[in-house]
Protein backbone atom coordinates (compact mmCIF):
# COMPACT_ATOMS: atom_id res chain seq x y z
CA UNK A 1 0.00 0.00 0.00
CA UNK A 2 1.26 3.46 -0.77
CA UNK A 3 1.43 6.55 1.38
CA UNK A 4 -1.25 9.11 0.49
CA UNK A 5 -0.46 12.78 0.09
CA UNK A 6 -2.68 14.54 2.70
CA UNK A 7 -2.28 17.85 0.88
CA UNK A 8 -4.37 16.63 -2.07
CA UNK A 9 -8.02 17.53 -2.09
CA UNK A 10 -10.03 14.29 -1.99
CA UNK A 11 -13.57 13.29 -2.89
CA UNK A 12 -15.56 10.08 -3.47
CA UNK A 13 -17.34 8.18 -6.21
CA UNK A 14 -20.92 7.02 -5.70
CA UNK A 15 -21.23 4.09 -3.32
CA UNK A 16 -21.93 0.45 -4.10
CA UNK A 17 -20.38 0.32 -7.58
CA UNK A 18 -20.64 -3.19 -9.05
CA UNK A 19 -17.32 -4.71 -10.09
CA UNK A 20 -17.86 -8.50 -10.32
CA UNK A 21 -20.39 -11.33 -10.19
CA UNK A 22 -20.52 -15.08 -10.05
CA UNK A 23 -20.36 -17.11 -13.27
CA UNK A 24 -17.95 -18.14 -15.98
CA UNK A 25 -15.55 -15.40 -17.03
CA UNK A 26 -12.66 -15.23 -19.47
CA UNK A 27 -9.66 -13.27 -18.25
CA UNK A 28 -7.52 -10.95 -20.37
CA UNK A 29 -5.14 -13.83 -21.13
CA UNK A 30 -7.96 -15.93 -22.57
CA UNK A 31 -8.27 -18.34 -19.65
CA UNK A 32 -11.72 -19.35 -18.45
CA UNK A 33 -12.56 -19.24 -14.74
CA UNK A 34 -15.68 -20.33 -12.91
CA UNK A 35 -16.69 -18.27 -9.89
CA UNK A 36 -19.33 -19.68 -7.59
CA UNK A 37 -21.52 -17.56 -5.36
CA UNK A 38 -19.39 -18.77 -2.45
CA UNK A 39 -16.26 -17.53 -4.25
CA UNK A 40 -17.88 -14.15 -4.78
CA UNK A 41 -18.96 -13.97 -1.14
CA UNK A 42 -15.41 -14.80 -0.04
CA UNK A 43 -14.05 -12.00 -2.25
CA UNK A 44 -16.34 -9.50 -0.52
CA UNK A 45 -15.93 -10.70 3.07
CA UNK A 46 -12.22 -11.40 2.76
CA UNK A 47 -11.27 -7.93 1.59
CA UNK A 48 -9.48 -5.92 4.26
CA UNK A 49 -7.73 -2.65 3.33
CA UNK A 50 -5.58 -3.05 6.43
CA UNK A 51 -4.10 -6.23 4.90
CA UNK A 52 -3.76 -4.90 1.37
CA UNK A 53 -5.65 -1.91 -0.05
CA UNK A 54 -6.81 -2.18 -3.65
CA UNK A 55 -6.16 0.88 -5.78
CA UNK A 56 -8.35 2.58 -8.37
CA UNK A 57 -6.28 3.02 -11.49
CA UNK A 58 -6.55 3.68 -15.20
CA UNK A 59 -5.54 0.59 -17.10
CA UNK A 60 -3.85 -2.44 -15.52
CA UNK A 61 -0.47 -1.46 -14.06
CA UNK A 62 2.34 -4.00 -14.14
CA UNK A 63 4.46 -2.10 -11.64
CA UNK A 64 4.25 1.20 -9.74
CA UNK A 65 1.72 3.59 -11.30
CA UNK A 66 -0.42 6.40 -9.83
CA UNK A 67 -3.43 5.48 -7.71
CA UNK A 68 -6.43 7.73 -8.39
CA UNK A 69 -8.33 6.45 -5.37
CA UNK A 70 -8.72 3.42 -3.11
CA UNK A 71 -11.26 0.69 -2.41
CA UNK A 72 -12.50 1.22 1.13
CA UNK A 73 -14.75 -1.85 1.39
CA UNK A 74 -16.49 -4.58 -0.59
CA UNK A 75 -19.96 -6.00 -0.21
CA UNK A 76 -22.66 -8.05 -1.94
CA UNK A 77 -25.77 -6.31 -3.27
CA UNK A 78 -29.28 -7.72 -3.65
CA UNK A 79 -28.37 -9.03 -7.12
CA UNK A 80 -25.52 -11.06 -5.66
CA UNK A 81 -22.80 -8.95 -7.23
CA UNK A 82 -19.63 -7.65 -5.63
CA UNK A 83 -19.88 -3.90 -5.01
CA UNK A 84 -17.24 -1.46 -3.79
CA UNK A 85 -17.20 1.71 -1.77
CA UNK A 86 -14.27 4.03 -2.45
CA UNK A 87 -12.48 6.86 -0.69
CA UNK A 88 -9.64 9.33 -1.22
CA UNK A 89 -10.60 9.68 -4.89
CA UNK A 90 -8.91 12.42 -6.92
CA UNK A 91 -11.50 15.01 -8.11
CA UNK A 92 -10.19 14.98 -11.69
CA UNK A 93 -10.61 11.22 -11.86
CA UNK A 94 -14.11 11.37 -10.36
CA UNK A 95 -15.02 14.00 -12.97
CA UNK A 96 -13.82 11.71 -15.79
CA UNK A 97 -15.99 8.89 -14.43
CA UNK A 98 -18.92 11.30 -14.24
CA UNK A 99 -18.37 12.30 -17.88
CA UNK A 100 -18.60 8.63 -18.95
CA UNK A 101 -15.05 8.58 -20.32
CA UNK A 102 -14.53 5.00 -19.11
CA UNK A 103 -16.46 2.39 -21.07
CA UNK A 104 -15.40 -0.56 -18.91
CA UNK A 105 -14.38 -1.42 -15.38
CA UNK A 106 -12.01 -4.29 -14.82
CA UNK A 107 -11.37 -6.13 -11.56
CA UNK A 108 -7.95 -7.66 -11.05
CA UNK A 109 -7.49 -10.47 -8.51
CA UNK A 110 -4.73 -12.37 -6.79
CA UNK A 111 -5.30 -16.07 -7.42
CA UNK A 112 -5.76 -18.22 -4.31
CA UNK A 113 -2.17 -19.53 -4.63
CA UNK A 114 -0.45 -16.22 -5.44
CA UNK A 115 2.52 -15.61 -3.10
CA UNK A 116 1.39 -12.03 -2.39
CA UNK A 117 -2.23 -12.94 -1.68
CA UNK A 118 -2.97 -11.76 1.88
CA UNK A 119 -5.74 -14.43 2.17
CA UNK A 120 -4.18 -17.65 0.83
CA UNK A 121 -6.65 -20.11 -0.58
CA UNK A 122 -9.16 -17.44 -1.65
CA UNK A 123 -9.39 -14.87 -4.41
CA UNK A 124 -8.38 -11.36 -3.29
CA UNK A 125 -9.02 -8.04 -5.04
CA UNK A 126 -5.76 -6.60 -6.40
CA UNK A 127 -7.02 -3.38 -8.00
CA UNK A 128 -9.94 -1.98 -10.01
CA UNK A 129 -9.02 -0.58 -13.41
CA UNK A 130 -11.08 1.93 -15.39
CA UNK A 131 -10.54 1.46 -19.11
CA UNK A 132 -11.09 3.67 -22.15
CA UNK A 133 -9.56 7.07 -21.37
CA UNK A 134 -6.16 8.65 -20.88
CA UNK A 135 -5.06 9.26 -17.30
CA UNK A 136 -5.46 12.90 -16.17
CA UNK A 137 -2.29 14.84 -15.44
CA UNK A 138 -2.39 15.23 -11.67
CA UNK A 139 0.77 16.41 -9.96
CA UNK A 140 1.82 14.87 -6.68
CA UNK A 141 0.10 11.48 -6.97
CA UNK A 142 1.85 8.77 -4.98
CA UNK A 143 2.82 5.54 -6.76
CA UNK A 144 1.50 2.29 -5.36
CA UNK A 145 3.10 -1.13 -5.33
CA UNK A 146 1.04 -4.29 -5.65
CA UNK A 147 3.69 -6.50 -4.21
CA UNK A 148 6.19 -7.92 -6.65
CA UNK A 149 5.70 -9.83 -9.89
CA UNK A 150 2.13 -9.51 -11.19
CA UNK A 151 2.38 -12.91 -12.84
CA UNK A 152 -0.41 -15.30 -11.94
CA UNK A 153 -2.82 -12.46 -11.24
CA UNK A 154 -6.08 -12.38 -13.16
CA UNK A 155 -7.80 -9.41 -14.84
CA UNK A 156 -11.34 -9.45 -16.17
CA UNK A 157 -11.86 -6.55 -18.58
CA UNK A 158 -14.89 -7.60 -20.61
CA UNK A 159 -18.43 -6.53 -19.76
CA UNK A 160 -20.09 -9.01 -17.43
CA UNK A 161 -23.20 -9.50 -19.61
CA UNK A 162 -24.12 -12.33 -21.95
CA UNK A 163 -25.46 -9.92 -24.58
CA UNK A 164 -22.65 -7.65 -25.80
CA UNK A 165 -25.16 -5.32 -27.46
CA UNK A 166 -26.79 -4.63 -24.13
CA UNK A 167 -25.34 -2.04 -21.79
CA UNK A 168 -23.60 -3.54 -18.79
CA UNK A 169 -26.07 -3.46 -15.87
CA UNK A 170 -23.23 -2.34 -13.66
CA UNK A 171 -22.72 0.64 -15.98
CA UNK A 172 -26.44 1.38 -15.80
CA UNK A 173 -26.36 1.32 -12.01
CA UNK A 174 -23.24 3.46 -11.86
CA UNK A 175 -24.79 5.96 -14.25
CA UNK A 176 -27.96 6.03 -12.18
CA UNK A 177 -25.86 6.71 -9.08
CA UNK A 178 -23.96 9.47 -10.86
CA UNK A 179 -27.20 11.01 -12.14
CA UNK A 180 -28.66 10.92 -8.64
CA UNK A 181 -25.51 12.48 -7.19
CA UNK A 182 -25.57 15.23 -9.83
CA UNK A 183 -29.24 15.90 -9.21
CA UNK A 184 -28.63 16.14 -5.47
CA UNK A 185 -25.70 18.48 -6.03
CA UNK A 186 -27.72 20.72 -8.36
CA UNK A 187 -30.60 20.80 -5.87
CA UNK A 188 -28.21 21.73 -3.08
CA UNK A 189 -26.66 24.47 -5.21
CA UNK A 190 -30.10 25.86 -6.08
CA UNK A 191 -31.15 25.80 -2.43
CA UNK A 192 -27.94 27.57 -1.44
CA UNK A 193 -28.52 30.22 -4.13
CA UNK A 194 -32.09 30.82 -2.92
CA UNK A 195 -30.85 31.09 0.66
CA UNK A 196 -28.17 33.58 -0.37
CA UNK A 197 -30.74 35.62 -2.30
CA UNK A 198 -33.00 35.74 0.75
CA UNK A 199 -30.12 36.75 2.97
CA UNK A 200 -29.21 39.54 0.53
CA UNK A 201 -32.82 40.78 0.57
CA UNK A 202 -32.91 40.71 4.36
CA UNK A 203 -29.60 42.57 4.52
CA UNK A 204 -30.84 45.24 2.11
CA UNK A 205 -34.07 45.70 4.06
CA UNK A 206 -32.12 45.89 7.33
CA UNK A 207 -29.83 48.51 5.81
CA UNK A 208 -32.81 50.61 4.68
CA UNK A 209 -34.37 50.36 8.13
CA UNK A 210 -31.10 51.32 9.76
CA UNK A 211 -30.69 54.36 7.51
CA UNK A 212 -34.25 55.41 8.27
CA UNK A 213 -33.51 55.10 11.98
CA UNK A 214 -30.39 57.25 11.68
CA UNK A 215 -32.34 59.84 9.68
CA UNK A 216 -35.09 59.97 12.34
CA UNK A 217 -32.47 60.31 15.06
CA UNK A 218 -30.83 63.24 13.28
CA UNK A 219 -34.20 64.93 12.72
CA UNK A 220 -34.89 64.68 16.44
CA UNK A 221 -31.49 66.19 17.25
CA UNK A 222 -32.12 69.06 14.84
CA UNK A 223 -35.35 69.84 16.69
CA UNK A 224 -33.47 69.61 19.97
CA UNK A 225 -30.90 72.07 18.67
CA UNK A 226 -27.89 69.71 19.06
CA UNK A 227 -27.49 69.29 15.29
CA UNK A 228 -27.81 71.81 12.46
CA UNK A 229 -30.00 70.96 9.46
CA UNK A 230 -27.05 71.28 7.09
CA UNK A 231 -25.20 68.65 9.15
CA UNK A 232 -27.86 65.97 8.81
CA UNK A 233 -26.61 64.19 5.66
CA UNK A 234 -23.05 64.07 6.95
CA UNK A 235 -24.20 62.81 10.35
CA UNK A 236 -26.31 60.04 8.79
CA UNK A 237 -23.36 58.97 6.61
CA UNK A 238 -21.00 58.84 9.59
CA UNK A 239 -23.50 56.84 11.66
CA UNK A 240 -23.96 54.36 8.81
CA UNK A 241 -20.20 53.95 8.51
CA UNK A 242 -19.80 53.34 12.24
CA UNK A 243 -22.70 50.86 12.32
CA UNK A 244 -20.44 48.07 11.06
CA UNK A 245 -17.46 49.05 13.20
CA UNK A 246 -16.17 47.18 16.22
CA UNK A 247 -16.90 48.27 19.76
CA UNK A 248 -14.84 51.05 21.29
CA UNK A 249 -13.34 50.56 24.72
CA UNK A 250 -12.52 53.28 27.22
CA UNK A 251 -11.97 53.76 30.93
CA UNK A 252 -14.89 55.09 32.92
CA UNK A 253 -15.11 55.24 36.69
CA UNK A 254 -12.08 53.04 37.18
CA UNK A 255 -13.46 50.32 34.88
CA UNK A 256 -13.17 49.57 31.19
CA UNK A 257 -16.38 50.06 29.25
CA UNK A 258 -17.06 48.83 25.74
CA UNK A 259 -19.89 50.15 23.56
CA UNK A 260 -20.67 50.04 19.83
CA UNK A 261 -19.04 53.01 18.10
CA UNK A 262 -22.33 54.15 16.54
CA UNK A 263 -24.12 54.15 19.91
CA UNK A 264 -21.31 56.14 21.48
CA UNK A 265 -21.59 58.84 18.79
CA UNK A 266 -25.38 59.00 19.05
CA UNK A 267 -25.17 59.41 22.80
CA UNK A 268 -22.50 62.07 22.38
CA UNK A 269 -24.69 64.06 19.99
CA UNK A 270 -27.79 63.68 22.13
CA UNK A 271 -26.00 64.89 25.27
CA UNK A 272 -24.28 67.82 23.54
CA UNK A 273 -25.04 71.42 24.48
CA UNK A 274 -27.52 72.92 22.01
CA UNK A 275 -25.70 74.77 19.24
CA UNK A 276 -28.43 77.49 19.31
CA UNK A 277 -30.19 79.03 22.33
CA UNK A 278 -33.11 80.82 20.74
CA UNK A 279 -34.46 81.90 24.10
CA UNK A 280 -31.64 84.48 24.38
CA UNK A 281 -32.48 86.05 21.02
CA UNK A 282 -36.25 86.02 20.89
CA UNK A 283 -36.70 89.39 22.63
CA UNK A 284 -34.03 91.09 20.59
CA UNK A 285 -35.49 89.76 17.41
CA UNK A 286 -38.87 91.19 18.27
CA UNK A 287 -37.57 94.60 19.32
CA UNK A 288 -34.68 95.83 17.26
CA UNK A 289 -34.07 92.93 14.86
CA UNK A 290 -30.31 93.28 15.37
CA UNK A 291 -29.98 89.87 17.08
CA UNK A 292 -31.97 88.17 14.32
CA UNK A 293 -29.76 89.69 11.63
CA UNK A 294 -26.70 88.19 13.29
CA UNK A 295 -28.19 84.70 13.53
CA UNK A 296 -27.19 81.69 11.42
CA UNK A 297 -29.50 80.14 8.84
CA UNK A 298 -30.36 77.37 11.29
CA UNK A 299 -31.34 79.87 13.95
CA UNK A 300 -33.50 81.83 11.53
CA UNK A 301 -35.07 78.58 10.33
CA UNK A 302 -36.03 77.58 13.83
CA UNK A 303 -37.50 81.02 14.61
CA UNK A 304 -39.50 80.89 11.41
CA UNK A 305 -40.92 77.48 12.29
CA UNK A 306 -41.78 78.57 15.81
CA UNK A 307 -43.47 81.76 14.54
CA UNK A 308 -45.46 79.78 11.96
CA UNK A 309 -46.59 77.27 14.59
CA UNK A 310 -47.45 79.91 17.18
CA UNK A 311 -49.48 82.12 14.81
CA UNK A 312 -50.91 79.30 12.65
CA UNK A 313 -49.41 80.70 9.46
CA UNK A 314 -47.33 79.15 6.70
CA UNK A 315 -43.61 78.72 6.99
CA UNK A 316 -43.13 81.43 4.33
CA UNK A 317 -45.12 83.90 6.39
CA UNK A 318 -43.20 82.92 9.50
CA UNK A 319 -39.90 83.43 7.70
CA UNK A 320 -41.06 86.79 6.40
CA UNK A 321 -42.00 87.90 9.89
CA UNK A 322 -38.68 86.81 11.36
CA UNK A 323 -36.55 88.38 8.64
CA UNK A 324 -38.53 91.61 8.55
CA UNK A 325 -36.15 92.99 11.17
CA UNK A 326 -33.30 92.83 8.65
CA UNK A 327 -34.74 95.81 6.83
CA UNK A 328 -36.27 97.64 9.81
CA UNK A 329 -33.29 97.61 12.09
CA UNK A 330 -31.81 101.07 12.79
C-alpha positions in Angstrom: 0.0 0.0 0.0 1.3 3.5 -0.8 1.4 6.6 1.4 -1.3 9.1 0.5 -0.5 12.8 0.1 -2.7 14.5 2.7 -2.3 17.9 0.9 -4.4 16.6 -2.1 -8.0 17.5 -2.1 -10.0 14.3 -2.0 -13.6 13.3 -2.9 -15.6 10.1 -3.5 -17.3 8.2 -6.2 -20.9 7.0 -5.7 -21.2 4.1 -3.3 -21.9 0.4 -4.1 -20.4 0.3 -7.6 -20.6 -3.2 -9.1 -17.3 -4.7 -10.1 -17.9 -8.5 -10.3 -20.4 -11.3 -10.2 -20.5 -15.1 -10.0 -20.4 -17.1 -13.3 -17.9 -18.1 -16.0 -15.5 -15.4 -17.0 -12.7 -15.2 -19.5 -9.7 -13.3 -18.3 -7.5 -11.0 -20.4 -5.1 -13.8 -21.1 -8.0 -15.9 -22.6 -8.3 -18.3 -19.6 -11.7 -19.4 -18.5 -12.6 -19.2 -14.7 -15.7 -20.3 -12.9 -16.7 -18.3 -9.9 -19.3 -19.7 -7.6 -21.5 -17.6 -5.4 -19.4 -18.8 -2.5 -16.3 -17.5 -4.3 -17.9 -14.1 -4.8 -19.0 -14.0 -1.1 -15.4 -14.8 0.0 -14.1 -12.0 -2.2 -16.3 -9.5 -0.5 -15.9 -10.7 3.1 -12.2 -11.4 2.8 -11.3 -7.9 1.6 -9.5 -5.9 4.3 -7.7 -2.7 3.3 -5.6 -3.1 6.4 -4.1 -6.2 4.9 -3.8 -4.9 1.4 -5.7 -1.9 -0.1 -6.8 -2.2 -3.6 -6.2 0.9 -5.8 -8.4 2.6 -8.4 -6.3 3.0 -11.5 -6.5 3.7 -15.2 -5.5 0.6 -17.1 -3.9 -2.4 -15.5 -0.5 -1.5 -14.1 2.3 -4.0 -14.1 4.5 -2.1 -11.6 4.2 1.2 -9.7 1.7 3.6 -11.3 -0.4 6.4 -9.8 -3.4 5.5 -7.7 -6.4 7.7 -8.4 -8.3 6.4 -5.4 -8.7 3.4 -3.1 -11.3 0.7 -2.4 -12.5 1.2 1.1 -14.7 -1.8 1.4 -16.5 -4.6 -0.6 -20.0 -6.0 -0.2 -22.7 -8.1 -1.9 -25.8 -6.3 -3.3 -29.3 -7.7 -3.6 -28.4 -9.0 -7.1 -25.5 -11.1 -5.7 -22.8 -9.0 -7.2 -19.6 -7.6 -5.6 -19.9 -3.9 -5.0 -17.2 -1.5 -3.8 -17.2 1.7 -1.8 -14.3 4.0 -2.4 -12.5 6.9 -0.7 -9.6 9.3 -1.2 -10.6 9.7 -4.9 -8.9 12.4 -6.9 -11.5 15.0 -8.1 -10.2 15.0 -11.7 -10.6 11.2 -11.9 -14.1 11.4 -10.4 -15.0 14.0 -13.0 -13.8 11.7 -15.8 -16.0 8.9 -14.4 -18.9 11.3 -14.2 -18.4 12.3 -17.9 -18.6 8.6 -18.9 -15.1 8.6 -20.3 -14.5 5.0 -19.1 -16.5 2.4 -21.1 -15.4 -0.6 -18.9 -14.4 -1.4 -15.4 -12.0 -4.3 -14.8 -11.4 -6.1 -11.6 -8.0 -7.7 -11.0 -7.5 -10.5 -8.5 -4.7 -12.4 -6.8 -5.3 -16.1 -7.4 -5.8 -18.2 -4.3 -2.2 -19.5 -4.6 -0.5 -16.2 -5.4 2.5 -15.6 -3.1 1.4 -12.0 -2.4 -2.2 -12.9 -1.7 -3.0 -11.8 1.9 -5.7 -14.4 2.2 -4.2 -17.6 0.8 -6.7 -20.1 -0.6 -9.2 -17.4 -1.6 -9.4 -14.9 -4.4 -8.4 -11.4 -3.3 -9.0 -8.0 -5.0 -5.8 -6.6 -6.4 -7.0 -3.4 -8.0 -9.9 -2.0 -10.0 -9.0 -0.6 -13.4 -11.1 1.9 -15.4 -10.5 1.5 -19.1 -11.1 3.7 -22.1 -9.6 7.1 -21.4 -6.2 8.6 -20.9 -5.1 9.3 -17.3 -5.5 12.9 -16.2 -2.3 14.8 -15.4 -2.4 15.2 -11.7 0.8 16.4 -10.0 1.8 14.9 -6.7 0.1 11.5 -7.0 1.8 8.8 -5.0 2.8 5.5 -6.8 1.5 2.3 -5.4 3.1 -1.1 -5.3 1.0 -4.3 -5.7 3.7 -6.5 -4.2 6.2 -7.9 -6.6 5.7 -9.8 -9.9 2.1 -9.5 -11.2 2.4 -12.9 -12.8 -0.4 -15.3 -11.9 -2.8 -12.5 -11.2 -6.1 -12.4 -13.2 -7.8 -9.4 -14.8 -11.3 -9.4 -16.2 -11.9 -6.5 -18.6 -14.9 -7.6 -20.6 -18.4 -6.5 -19.8 -20.1 -9.0 -17.4 -23.2 -9.5 -19.6 -24.1 -12.3 -22.0 -25.5 -9.9 -24.6 -22.7 -7.7 -25.8 -25.2 -5.3 -27.5 -26.8 -4.6 -24.1 -25.3 -2.0 -21.8 -23.6 -3.5 -18.8 -26.1 -3.5 -15.9 -23.2 -2.3 -13.7 -22.7 0.6 -16.0 -26.4 1.4 -15.8 -26.4 1.3 -12.0 -23.2 3.5 -11.9 -24.8 6.0 -14.3 -28.0 6.0 -12.2 -25.9 6.7 -9.1 -24.0 9.5 -10.9 -27.2 11.0 -12.1 -28.7 10.9 -8.6 -25.5 12.5 -7.2 -25.6 15.2 -9.8 -29.2 15.9 -9.2 -28.6 16.1 -5.5 -25.7 18.5 -6.0 -27.7 20.7 -8.4 -30.6 20.8 -5.9 -28.2 21.7 -3.1 -26.7 24.5 -5.2 -30.1 25.9 -6.1 -31.1 25.8 -2.4 -27.9 27.6 -1.4 -28.5 30.2 -4.1 -32.1 30.8 -2.9 -30.9 31.1 0.7 -28.2 33.6 -0.4 -30.7 35.6 -2.3 -33.0 35.7 0.8 -30.1 36.8 3.0 -29.2 39.5 0.5 -32.8 40.8 0.6 -32.9 40.7 4.4 -29.6 42.6 4.5 -30.8 45.2 2.1 -34.1 45.7 4.1 -32.1 45.9 7.3 -29.8 48.5 5.8 -32.8 50.6 4.7 -34.4 50.4 8.1 -31.1 51.3 9.8 -30.7 54.4 7.5 -34.2 55.4 8.3 -33.5 55.1 12.0 -30.4 57.3 11.7 -32.3 59.8 9.7 -35.1 60.0 12.3 -32.5 60.3 15.1 -30.8 63.2 13.3 -34.2 64.9 12.7 -34.9 64.7 16.4 -31.5 66.2 17.2 -32.1 69.1 14.8 -35.3 69.8 16.7 -33.5 69.6 20.0 -30.9 72.1 18.7 -27.9 69.7 19.1 -27.5 69.3 15.3 -27.8 71.8 12.5 -30.0 71.0 9.5 -27.0 71.3 7.1 -25.2 68.7 9.1 -27.9 66.0 8.8 -26.6 64.2 5.7 -23.1 64.1 6.9 -24.2 62.8 10.3 -26.3 60.0 8.8 -23.4 59.0 6.6 -21.0 58.8 9.6 -23.5 56.8 11.7 -24.0 54.4 8.8 -20.2 53.9 8.5 -19.8 53.3 12.2 -22.7 50.9 12.3 -20.4 48.1 11.1 -17.5 49.1 13.2 -16.2 47.2 16.2 -16.9 48.3 19.8 -14.8 51.0 21.3 -13.3 50.6 24.7 -12.5 53.3 27.2 -12.0 53.8 30.9 -14.9 55.1 32.9 -15.1 55.2 36.7 -12.1 53.0 37.2 -13.5 50.3 34.9 -13.2 49.6 31.2 -16.4 50.1 29.2 -17.1 48.8 25.7 -19.9 50.1 23.6 -20.7 50.0 19.8 -19.0 53.0 18.1 -22.3 54.2 16.5 -24.1 54.1 19.9 -21.3 56.1 21.5 -21.6 58.8 18.8 -25.4 59.0 19.0 -25.2 59.4 22.8 -22.5 62.1 22.4 -24.7 64.1 20.0 -27.8 63.7 22.1 -26.0 64.9 25.3 -24.3 67.8 23.5 -25.0 71.4 24.5 -27.5 72.9 22.0 -25.7 74.8 19.2 -28.4 77.5 19.3 -30.2 79.0 22.3 -33.1 80.8 20.7 -34.5 81.9 24.1 -31.6 84.5 24.4 -32.5 86.0 21.0 -36.2 86.0 20.9 -36.7 89.4 22.6 -34.0 91.1 20.6 -35.5 89.8 17.4 -38.9 91.2 18.3 -37.6 94.6 19.3 -34.7 95.8 17.3 -34.1 92.9 14.9 -30.3 93.3 15.4 -30.0 89.9 17.1 -32.0 88.2 14.3 -29.8 89.7 11.6 -26.7 88.2 13.3 -28.2 84.7 13.5 -27.2 81.7 11.4 -29.5 80.1 8.8 -30.4 77.4 11.3 -31.3 79.9 13.9 -33.5 81.8 11.5 -35.1 78.6 10.3 -36.0 77.6 13.8 -37.5 81.0 14.6 -39.5 80.9 11.4 -40.9 77.5 12.3 -41.8 78.6 15.8 -43.5 81.8 14.5 -45.5 79.8 12.0 -46.6 77.3 14.6 -47.4 79.9 17.2 -49.5 82.1 14.8 -50.9 79.3 12.6 -49.4 80.7 9.5 -47.3 79.2 6.7 -43.6 78.7 7.0 -43.1 81.4 4.3 -45.1 83.9 6.4 -43.2 82.9 9.5 -39.9 83.4 7.7 -41.1 86.8 6.4 -42.0 87.9 9.9 -38.7 86.8 11.4 -36.5 88.4 8.6 -38.5 91.6 8.6 -36.2 93.0 11.2 -33.3 92.8 8.7 -34.7 95.8 6.8 -36.3 97.6 9.8 -33.3 97.6 12.1 -31.8 101.1 12.8 
